[in-house]
Amino acid sequence: MRIENFAYPYGLGSVWRKAQLAKTFRSSRGIIPGINSGVVDLQYLRSTPLINRHIDEERIDGVFDALVDSNGWLIFYGHDVASEPSPYGCTPSLLRYALDAAAKRNVTIMTVAGALLAAGA
């Protein structure tokens, strides 16, 4: 299996690391929330926490509404899905809500590699 996409540990990146990682990875993501649209820095992609203590159903709806308006793409990240998640995880119901919110808006769900391919990056 070829690993093409990188996630900065703790979301911490730097200009020097971006240049270094670009030699090995198609993309890298941090933890700055937002939608990737327009001119996108492939070595510091925006991503949004799908973590119970950081996002709720209302904010998920807001993120997806903004996504549709921008014609961009969104990366969610988290560490685990469990009925009692870690401080960096989400419950199955929050994950299901996000999946349903995407389906309701006809948002295609894919991997980062798939999104890069679809975007022609």
N, C-alpha and C positions, 0 to 999 in steps of 0.2 A: 504494500500500500504506500503510495506516494503522499507525503504531507506537503501541501501547497500553501496552506494558510496558517498564520501564526496569531496567537493571542498574547499580548504583552503581559507578563506576570504583574499582578496587581494593577494592570492598566497603565503602567509607567513606561513611556517610550521617550526617545530623544532623537534629535536630528541625526546624530551620528549612528544610532542603532537603526533608524529607518533606512539609511543608505546601506548599512551592512546587511540587514535582513532582506532587502530588495534583491540581493544577489541570490538568495536561496528560496524565498517565498513569493508567491504571486501577490499576496496581500497580508496585512497585519491589522489587527484591530485593538483599539484601546477601550476605555470605559466612559468616554465622553458621550452622553446620550444624544441621540439625534437621528435624523434620516439622511441617508446617503443619496444625494441628488445633485444634478448639475456637474460641476467640476469636483471630482472626488479624489482625495488623497488615498490611494490604494495601500499605502504603508501606514496609515493611521485612520482606519475606517471607524466611523461612529457606531456605537452599539448601546442598546438600552437594556437595563437590568430587568429580567423577568424574575424578580425576587420579591417575595411577599412584603418585606419591610420597606421596599422602595417604590412599589407600584401597586395600584389597585385596579378594579374593573373600570372605573371612570377614566383613569389615566390611560389604560390600555385603549379604550375607545378613542380618546383624544389623539394618541399616537397614530392609530390606524386612520383616523380621519385626516390627520396632517399628511400621512403617507400617501393616501389616495389623491389629495390635493396637489402634492408635489411631484407625483409620478416618479418617486424615488424607490429606494429599497431600504429595508430595516433589518437590523441584526438584533436579536434578543440573546442575552447570555444569562447563565445561572450555573450553579454547581450541582444541584440535586432536585429531584421531584419526590416528595414524600408527604405523608399525612401530617407529619411533624418535621418540616424541613429544617436544615441547618440555617444559620443566619444568612447564608448566601444562596438559599434554594427557594423553591415555591411548592405550593400544594398542588395536587392533581387538579383541583377545581380551578385554580388560577391559570394553569396551563391550558385546560379545556376551554376556559373563557377566551384566552388569547387565540386559540385555534378557531373557535367559533366566530370571533370578531374578524379574523382574516377571511374565513369562508363567507361571512355575511357581506363582505366588501369585494368578493372575488379576487382576493390577494393570493397569488401563487406562493406556496411554501416550498422553499428549496434550501439546499446547503449554500454556504458562502461560495464554494467552487462553482456550483450551478448558477448562482446569481452573477458571478463574474463572467461566466460563459454567455449567459443570456444578455448581459450588458455589452458584450464584445470587448471586454477588458482582458 
